[in-house]
Amino acid sequence: MDINDFAEHLFAGRWMAGTNILDAIKNAQRLNSLGITAIMNYLGEELTKEAQVSKAVDMYIKLIRYIKNYKIKADISVKPTQLGLSISESEASANYSKIVAEARLASVFVWLDMESENTVDSTIRLYASEVQNSGVGICMQAYLKRTESDIQKLAKLGAIIRLVKGAYSTSKSKGFITREAITKNYANLMRIVFEQYTEFTIATHDMEMIHNALKMNETYKRKLTIAMLQGIRNRTAAELAKKNKVSIYTPFGEQWVSYSYRRLKEAGHLKLVLKSLLEKQGV
Ligand SMILES: Cc1cc2nc3c(=O)[nH]c(=O)nc-3n(C[C@H](O)[C@H](O)[C@H](O)COP(=O)(O)OP(=O)(O)OC[C@H]3O[C@@H](n4cnc5c(N)ncnc54)[C@H](O)[C@@H]3O)c2cc1C
């Protein structure tokens, strides 16, 4: 095994469902057997060539048909720059609509991932073009100061959101920089989401936020889902799934390097990374 194969085995094996669609289906079936819904993502982002974009769109269409045929409980989650946003917004919009139309026929829910801050306006516009027909959701990031106003506007459209802390970085003027400040804003946004939304996903591994959400839901009684990433705290996810709606975001594909890099970066320090990699796979 050379160093690339070793790295792929170590990282892709931990944080991803595998490199091909059948790996992804098998992994989703395993999650389903634990009462967990898979959120399936085909890896790829910042695509600038038409051929790469078409390949990604075709893969999502195929994935939707597989989910339907194998009767899997799974959503899909797509990245706008994978659908051609780096080429043009109209290209991304046409591809997003094509995927959503296919997904509606198969009753598969479609999430829009949120990427770096320069894509937020166009991602919200893509989402707004489909929100009225239901079956679609959008990710919102607590590290950006604008998000509070964005989620208030999206609530009025009847949106379904997935609240995350954010995997990207920003400037002090536009965002919260420290983990503490981001977490504080996450708690603030979560309160607004409970007040203004009927259905949403709290996507974090921060146990304090998860416990707070479950506690608040005793009062609000919303359609609440807790979501985590594949390979992080998944034994806790399986425990939570015994009494709550739980999803796990599970990417697959060959483009695993940038995704692994983000997971490594947010793990913060080597000890945490090693602990996460060496921990026995719970699910
Ligand atoms: C379902 C889902 C979908 C997401 N979609 C998006 C998206 O579309 N756009 C986007 O910007 N971000 C997305 N994210 C990523 C998110 O923004 C955060 O980067 C990520 O979830 C880590 O933040 P946290 O909320 O877990 O809190 P943190 O404060 O970072 O972590 C809380 C605790 O979780 C554990 N932990 C967190 N990360 C790791 C890790 N990599 N390895 C080991 N332990 C770890 C640690 O114990 C840590 O103390 C998504 C996350 C989830 C769960």
Ligand as a Chemical Component Dictionary entry (heavy atoms), coordinates in Angstrom:
data_LIG
# 
_chem_comp.id                   LIG 
_chem_comp.type                 NON-POLYMER 
_chem_comp.pdbx_formal_charge   0 
_chem_comp.three_letter_code    LIG 
# 
loop_
_chem_comp_atom.comp_id 
_chem_comp_atom.atom_id 
_chem_comp_atom.alt_atom_id 
_chem_comp_atom.type_symbol 
_chem_comp_atom.charge 
_chem_comp_atom.model_Cartn_x 
_chem_comp_atom.model_Cartn_y 
_chem_comp_atom.model_Cartn_z 
_chem_comp_atom.pdbx_ordinal 
LIG C1  C1  C 0 -24.959 17.246 9.128  1  
LIG C2  C2  C 0 -23.934 18.314 8.941  2  
LIG C3  C3  C 0 -23.922 19.059 7.771  3  
LIG C4  C4  C 0 -22.995 20.079 7.602  4  
LIG N1  N1  N 0 -23.052 20.873 6.485  5  
LIG C5  C5  C 0 -22.248 21.949 6.385  6  
LIG C6  C6  C 0 -22.378 22.872 5.321  7  
LIG O1  O1  O 0 -23.196 22.711 4.407  8  
LIG N2  N2  N 0 -21.567 23.972 5.323  9  
LIG C7  C7  C 0 -20.638 24.196 6.304  10 
LIG O2  O2  O 0 -19.963 25.227 6.284  11 
LIG N3  N3  N 0 -20.467 23.313 7.299  12 
LIG C8  C8  C 0 -21.237 22.207 7.363  13 
LIG N4  N4  N 0 -21.076 21.322 8.409  14 
LIG C9  C9  C 0 -19.856 21.402 9.245  15 
LIG C10 C10 C 0 -20.032 22.337 10.412 16 
LIG O3  O3  O 0 -20.123 23.655 9.946  17 
LIG C11 C11 C 0 -18.844 22.231 11.388 18 
LIG O4  O4  O 0 -17.673 22.554 10.703 19 
LIG C12 C12 C 0 -18.678 20.874 12.028 20 
LIG O5  O5  O 0 -19.916 20.289 12.316 21 
LIG C13 C13 C 0 -17.888 20.986 13.358 22 
LIG O6  O6  O 0 -18.541 21.858 14.226 23 
LIG P1  P1  P 0 -19.441 21.408 15.494 24 
LIG O7  O7  O 0 -20.754 22.030 15.367 25 
LIG O8  O8  O 0 -19.419 19.961 15.656 26 
LIG O9  O9  O 0 -18.766 22.130 16.722 27 
LIG P2  P2  P 0 -17.281 22.132 17.274 28 
LIG O10 O10 O 0 -17.275 23.125 18.372 29 
LIG O11 O11 O 0 -16.297 22.302 16.160 30 
LIG O12 O12 O 0 -17.093 20.679 17.822 31 
LIG C14 C14 C 0 -17.784 20.187 18.964 32 
LIG C15 C15 C 0 -17.073 18.898 19.382 33 
LIG O13 O13 O 0 -17.262 17.901 18.376 34 
LIG C16 C16 C 0 -16.071 17.146 18.175 35 
LIG N5  N5  N 0 -15.561 17.371 16.810 36 
LIG C17 C17 C 0 -15.953 18.343 15.958 37 
LIG N6  N6  N 0 -15.302 18.225 14.771 38 
LIG C18 C18 C 0 -14.479 17.155 14.903 39 
LIG C19 C19 C 0 -13.565 16.508 14.014 40 
LIG N7  N7  N 0 -13.377 16.928 12.765 41 
LIG N8  N8  N 0 -12.896 15.429 14.488 42 
LIG C20 C20 C 0 -13.089 14.973 15.753 43 
LIG N9  N9  N 0 -13.955 15.537 16.618 44 
LIG C21 C21 C 0 -14.640 16.608 16.208 45 
LIG C22 C22 C 0 -15.088 17.624 19.210 46 
LIG O14 O14 O 0 -15.223 16.833 20.362 47 
LIG C23 C23 C 0 -15.540 19.029 19.497 48 
LIG O15 O15 O 0 -15.156 19.471 20.758 49 
LIG C24 C24 C 0 -22.010 20.314 8.610  50 
LIG C25 C25 C 0 -22.030 19.577 9.784  51 
LIG C26 C26 C 0 -22.976 18.599 9.964  52 
LIG C27 C27 C 0 -22.971 17.837 11.258 53 
# 
loop_
_chem_comp_bond.comp_id 
_chem_comp_bond.atom_id_1 
_chem_comp_bond.atom_id_2 
_chem_comp_bond.value_order 
_chem_comp_bond.pdbx_ordinal 
LIG C1  C2  SING 1  
LIG C2  C3  SING 2  
LIG C2  C26 DOUB 3  
LIG C3  C4  DOUB 4  
LIG C4  N1  SING 5  
LIG C4  C24 SING 6  
LIG N1  C5  DOUB 7  
LIG C5  C6  SING 8  
LIG C5  C8  SING 9  
LIG C6  O1  DOUB 10 
LIG C6  N2  SING 11 
LIG N2  C7  SING 12 
LIG C7  O2  DOUB 13 
LIG C7  N3  SING 14 
LIG N3  C8  DOUB 15 
LIG C8  N4  SING 16 
LIG N4  C9  SING 17 
LIG N4  C24 SING 18 
LIG C9  C10 SING 19 
LIG C10 O3  SING 20 
LIG C10 C11 SING 21 
LIG C11 O4  SING 22 
LIG C11 C12 SING 23 
LIG C12 O5  SING 24 
LIG C12 C13 SING 25 
LIG C13 O6  SING 26 
LIG O6  P1  SING 27 
LIG P1  O7  DOUB 28 
LIG P1  O8  SING 29 
LIG P1  O9  SING 30 
LIG O9  P2  SING 31 
LIG P2  O10 DOUB 32 
LIG P2  O11 SING 33 
LIG P2  O12 SING 34 
LIG O12 C14 SING 35 
LIG C14 C15 SING 36 
LIG C15 O13 SING 37 
LIG C15 C23 SING 38 
LIG O13 C16 SING 39 
LIG C16 N5  SING 40 
LIG C16 C22 SING 41 
LIG N5  C17 SING 42 
LIG N5  C21 SING 43 
LIG C17 N6  DOUB 44 
LIG N6  C18 SING 45 
LIG C18 C19 SING 46 
LIG C18 C21 DOUB 47 
LIG C19 N7  SING 48 
LIG C19 N8  DOUB 49 
LIG N8  C20 SING 50 
LIG C20 N9  DOUB 51 
LIG N9  C21 SING 52 
LIG C22 O14 SING 53 
LIG C22 C23 SING 54 
LIG C23 O15 SING 55 
LIG C24 C25 DOUB 56 
LIG C25 C26 SING 57 
LIG C26 C27 SING 58 
# 
